[in-house]
Amino acid sequence: MIDYSEFKLENGLQVIVSTDTSTPMVAMNLLYNVGARDEHPDKTGFAHLFEHLMFGGSVNIPSYDEPLQKAGGENNAFTNNDFTDFYLTIPFQNLDTAFWLESDRMLDLAFSEKSLEVQRNVVIEEFKQRYLNQPYGDFWLLMRPFVYTTHPYRWSTIGKDISHIENATMDDVRTFYKKFYHPKNAILSVVGNITEDEVRKFCETWFAPIVKGEVYVRNIPKEPVQTERKNLHVERDVPFDMLCKAYHMCARKDAAFYATDMLSDILSNGNSSRLYNILVKEKKLFSELDAYITSDMDEGLFVFSGKPMKGISLEQAEAAIDEEIEHIKNNTIGEKELDKIKNKLESAMVFSNESILNRAMKLGVSNLLGDTQLVNTEIDNYLSVSASEIQDVARKILIDSNCSVLYYHAKK
């Protein structure tokens, strides 16, 4: 159980505090409610660009990392399609430094042509190295626009095309920053050796003076129901063929999410899972095979991805996956198998709570989902899932008309 308290500043900043006196450290997590899904289709990659720009200096602080490191702190950030997250850990006695740094870059970034050019080049180089020049790197660049026709999940966080970042102007980035990076669109969670009263004082000193900004109303087009199977064949200079089967699934807040997540675990969580035991270990049809969900805030994807063994065609590999899909749809899941998955889930969630940083992140995401108490109740949502609910999900979403298949061929 994670004990916490919440309050909101007049400018709209949501603050969550969880005290832990067993550590001399404090974790601070600042979540901005903006991800790749909030970008304009002709100007993508901006949320990820800002993950980098936020470290390029703010109005009163030329360097973010230097003063934090001198104070004994560590930090990082990540961007996904739904939100952007900045996090750090620091000794309690130096926490003032963390509040100073985070509030200043929320107040105003130092938008210089030099900073924009430096971070633009960093992102362009990342795009080339991770997505264009790495084996299978373009996997999601291919899959997203193939699977999604309408929803902005049809592009990756890096962006649809490298030209969008290459052509980003100072006006573009200023407009994006003003729209999303303000107190009303942020959630601050603080976990560690600190009380709510102490956090309130820090917040009043550093965050309260910041103008709240305009309320952002998200208006995202809903992805239409897929009614027929889709196939895509590509050929790349890679060592092995790869197969990917993607099925549309429910959103993160949907009641069926937990059963869907557990379905992926039964199929592919660890070396005792069905896909590994049968298709990798026993039949030796795949060198590697995984089933996972994207866990998106809006309707996401249930994905099978694997590399067949040499001599096994992509069609043979797909038929083998389909056979396992039909098996789970038509045969009752045993109590022992279900209990094993639930035990693994529970132990993983409990273990992850040992980290104050993980707790800070979880509190922020739970609040974003609309209920901070999810940080404590989510495990019960998993444990209450029945075998029949998992089977119902499999029957509903793992159907051919809801499937998009990428055949990723290695050049001969």
Residue pairs with C-beta under 8 A, 6 or more apart in sequence:
1 376
2 18
2 353
2 359
2 362
2 363
2 375
2 376
3 18
3 19
4 16
4 17
4 18
4 363
4 372
4 375
5 16
5 17
5 18
5 196
6 14
6 15
6 16
6 17
6 367
6 372
7 15
7 17
7 196
7 200
8 14
8 15
9 15
9 183
9 203
9 204
9 207
9 208
10 208
10 212
11 182
11 183
11 184
11 207
11 208
11 210
11 211
11 212
12 182
12 183
12 184
12 185
12 212
12 213
13 183
13 184
13 186
13 187
13 188
13 203
13 207
13 210
13 212
14 186
14 187
14 188
14 367
15 187
15 188
15 189
15 190
15 199
15 200
15 203
16 187
16 188
16 189
16 190
16 363
16 364
16 367
16 372
17 189
17 190
17 191
17 194
17 195
17 196
17 199
18 189
18 190
18 191
18 359
18 360
18 363
19 192
19 193
19 194
19 195
19 196
20 191
20 192
20 193
20 356
20 359
21 193
22 193
23 192
23 193
23 356
24 91
24 92
24 193
25 89
25 90
25 91
25 92
25 192
25 193
25 356
26 89
26 90
26 91
26 92
26 95
26 98
26 190
26 191
26 192
26 193
26 194
26 356
27 87
27 88
27 89
27 190
27 191
27 192
27 355
27 356
27 357
27 359
27 360
28 87
28 88
28 89
28 90
28 95
28 98
28 99
28 102
28 188
28 189
28 190
28 360
29 85
29 86
29 87
29 188
29 189
29 190
29 191
29 357
29 360
29 361
29 363
29 364
30 85
30 86
30 87
30 102
30 106
30 186
30 187
30 188
30 364
31 83
31 84
31 85
31 86
31 186
31 187
31 188
31 189
31 364
31 365
31 367
31 368
32 83
32 84
32 85
32 86
32 180
32 181
32 185
32 186
33 83
33 180
33 185
33 186
33 187
33 216
33 368
34 47
34 83
34 84
34 180
34 181
34 185
34 216
35 47
35 79
35 80
35 81
35 82
35 83
35 84
35 157
36 44
36 45
36 47
36 48
36 79
36 80
36 81
36 152
36 153
36 155
36 156
36 157
36 159
37 81
37 82
37 151
37 152
37 153
37 220
37 297
37 298
38 47
38 152
38 180
38 216
38 218
38 220
39 45
39 46
39 47
39 152
39 155
41 152
41 155
41 160
42 164
43 164
43 168
43 172
44 155
44 159
44 160
44 161
44 164
45 123
45 127
45 157
45 158
45 159
45 160
45 164
45 165
46 159
46 164
46 168
46 172
46 173
46 176
47 79
47 84
47 157
47 180
48 79
48 123
48 157
48 158
48 159
49 119
49 120
49 123
49 165
49 168
49 173
50 79
50 84
50 173
50 176
50 177
50 180
50 181
51 77
51 78
51 79
51 84
51 86
52 119
52 122
52 123
53 109
53 115
53 116
53 119
53 173
53 177
54 64
54 77
54 86
54 105
54 109
54 181
55 64
55 65
55 77
56 64
56 109
56 110
56 115
56 116
56 118
56 119
57 63
57 64
57 109
57 110
57 112
57 115
58 64
58 101
58 104
58 105
58 107
58 108
58 109
58 110
59 104
59 107
59 108
59 109
59 110
60 104
60 107
61 67
61 100
61 101
61 104
61 105
62 110
64 75
64 101
64 105
65 75
67 97
67 100
67 101
68 74
68 75
68 88
68 90
68 97
68 98
68 101
71 90
71 91
71 94
71 97
71 98
72 90
72 91
72 94
73 88
73 89
73 90
73 91
73 94
73 97
73 98
74 88
74 89
74 90
75 86
75 87
75 88
75 89
76 86
76 87
76 88
77 84
77 85
77 86
77 87
78 84
78 85
79 85
79 157
80 157
81 152
81 153
81 156
81 157
81 296
82 296
82 297
82 298
83 297
83 365
83 368
85 361
85 364
86 102
87 357
87 360
87 361
88 98
88 102
89 192
89 356
89 357
90 97
90 98
92 192
92 193
92 194
95 194
95 202
96 202
99 202
99 203
99 205
99 206
99 207
100 206
102 188
102 206
103 206
103 207
103 210
105 181
106 181
106 182
106 183
106 186
106 207
106 210
107 210
109 115
109 177
109 181
111 170
111 173
111 174
111 177
113 170
116 168
116 170
116 173
120 165
120 166
120 168
123 158
123 165
124 162
124 165
124 166
126 158
127 158
127 159
127 162
127 165
128 162
130 137
130 158
131 137
131 138
131 141
131 156
131 158
132 138
132 162
135 236
135 237
135 238
135 239
136 236
136 238
136 242
136 408
138 236
139 242
139 244
139 406
139 408
140 156
141 156
141 158
142 232
142 234
142 406
142 408
143 244
143 246
143 404
143 406
144 153
144 154
144 155
144 156
145 154
145 155
145 160
146 230
146 232
146 404
146 406
147 154
147 230
147 246
147 248
147 301
147 404
148 154
148 223
149 223
149 224
150 221
150 222
150 223
150 224
151 220
151 221
151 222
151 223
151 298
151 299
152 220
152 221
153 223
153 296
153 298
153 300
154 160
159 165
178 213
179 213
179 214
179 216
180 216
182 210
182 211
182 212
182 213
183 207
183 210
183 211
183 212
183 213
184 212
184 213
184 214
184 215
184 216
185 213
185 216
187 364
187 367
187 368
188 203
188 207
188 364
189 360
189 361
189 363
189 364
189 367
190 199
190 360
191 356
191 357
191 359
191 360
191 363
192 356
220 298
222 298
222 299
223 248
223 298
223 299
225 248
226 248
226 401
226 402
226 404
227 401
228 401
229 400
229 401
229 403
229 404
229 405
230 403
230 404
230 405
231 404
231 405
231 407
232 404
232 405
232 406
232 407
233 407
233 409
234 406
234 407
234 408
234 409
235 409
235 410
235 411
236 408
236 409
236 410
236 411
237 410
237 411
238 408
238 410
238 411
239 410
240 287
240 307
240 308
240 310
240 410
241 307
241 308
241 314
241 317
241 407
241 408
241 409
241 410
242 305
242 306
242 307
242 406
242 408
243 304
243 305
243 306
243 307
243 308
243 314
243 317
243 318
243 321
243 405
243 406
243 407
243 408
244 303
244 304
244 305
244 405
244 406
244 408
245 303
245 304
245 305
245 318
245 321
245 403
245 404
245 405
245 406
246 301
246 302
246 303
246 304
246 403
246 404
246 405
246 406
247 301
247 302
247 303
247 397
247 398
247 399
247 402
247 403
247 404
248 299
248 300
248 301
248 302
248 397
248 402
249 260
249 293
249 299
249 300
249 301
249 302
249 397
250 256
250 257
250 260
250 299
250 300
251 257
251 296
251 297
251 298
251 299
251 300
252 295
252 296
252 297
252 298
252 300
252 369
253 297
253 369
253 370
256 389
256 393
257 295
258 381
258 382
258 384
258 385
259 385
259 389
259 390
259 392
259 393
260 293
260 302
260 393
260 397
261 293
261 295
261 382
262 338
262 341
262 342
262 345
262 382
262 385
262 390
263 302
263 328
263 390
263 393
263 394
264 291
264 292
264 293
264 302
265 273
265 341
265 344
265 345
266 273
266 274
266 328
266 333
266 337
266 338
266 341
266 390
267 273
267 274
267 275
267 291
267 324
267 328
268 274
268 275
268 276
268 289
268 290
268 291
268 292
269 341
269 344
270 276
270 344
271 277
271 281
272 340
274 324
274 328
275 286
275 289
275 290
275 291
275 306
275 321
275 324
276 289
278 324
279 285
279 286
279 289
279 306
279 320
279 321
279 324
280 286
280 287
280 288
280 289
283 320
284 309
285 308
285 309
285 312
285 316
285 317
285 320
286 306
286 307
286 308
286 309
286 312
286 317
286 320
287 306
287 307
287 308
287 309
288 306
288 307
289 304
289 305
289 306
289 307
289 321
290 303
290 304
290 305
290 306
291 302
291 303
291 304
291 305
292 302
292 303
292 305
293 300
293 301
293 302
293 303
294 300
294 301
294 303
297 368
297 369
302 397
302 398
304 321
306 317
306 321
308 314
308 316
308 317
314 407
314 409
318 405
325 394
325 398
328 390
328 391
328 394
329 391
329 394
329 395
329 398
332 387
332 391
333 387
333 390
333 391
334 387
335 387
338 387
338 390
342 382
342 383
342 385
345 379
345 382
345 383
346 379
346 382
346 383
349 378
349 379
350 379
352 358
352 362
353 359
353 362
359 375
362 375
363 372
363 375
366 372
366 373
366 374
366 375
366 378
371 377
